């Protein structure tokens, strides 16, 4: 399957068939990206809970959160809900 450009994604990002959301890697849209300061993170999972794109992941074995930048649109909600303020939005460099 070839990658679809943003022009080929249906208007409004409609999901036309079940289970195809993983095909649409929307991370190329962002101007800013979240970076987590692991030394301050308490793994409260607020970022994971509030992320509208499910781009924040959690590894229960390592008890660590991460950001899947292929799906992160850079909305900054994770930064806003972090009680420790250990997530900072930084300018995306291309």
N, C-alpha and C positions, 0 to 999 in steps of 0.2 A: 504494500500500500504506500503510495507516495504522500508526502506531507502536503497539506492544504495550506494555501496562503490565507491571509485574513480576508481577502476578497472572495474566497470560495466558501467561507463559513456563512451559513444562512443568516439573514438579517435577524438581529435580536439574539443571536447565538442559540437558536432553537435546536433542541435535541430531537432529531427526526426519527430516530429509532433507539430503543432501549440499549443502554450499555455502551454507547459510543462516545461519551464525554472524554474518555482518556485519549481519543484520537486528536482532540483539539488542544494542542499545546499553545496556550494563550500567553505565556510568559514573555513573549517578544514585544508586548504592548507597553511594558512598564518603563517609567522614567527613573523611578527610585526603587530600591530593593531593600528588604529588611535584613539586618545583620544582628545576630544574637550574641551578646557577651556572655559566654558560658560561665565565667567566674561569678556572675551575678544572678544567673537564672536559677530559680527554685523549682522549676518544672511544675508550675501550677496548672499548666495546660490551658490557660485563658486564650492564648494565641491560637492554639489548636481548635478550641471550641468556637471562637468567633470568626475564624477565617472563612469568608464566603466561598472560596474556591477550593477548600480542602488542600491548600498548598503547604500547610504546616503539617508535618508528620511527627509521630512519636514512636520511638523505639523503646518498648517496655523492658527489654533485656538490659540496655544501656541506661534506661531512664533518662532519655535525652530527646529533645525536640530538634527539628531541623526544618528547613524550608526547601521545598521542591521548586526551584526557580523556573522550571519549564511551565508551571501552571500559575505561579504567583504573578498577579497583575500590578503589584505595588500600591495597593490601596491605602496601606498604612494602618488598618484597623488593629493589627497585631501590636503595633507600637503604642496605640492609644489605650488598649486594654491591659497592657503589661503592668502589674502592680509594682514591680521592681525597676521599671524603666530601663530594662537591659536590652531592649530591641530599639535599634536606631535605623531610620530610613536613610540610605546613602545613595548618592547619584549613581545611576547605572552607567557603566562605561562600556562602549561598544567598539 
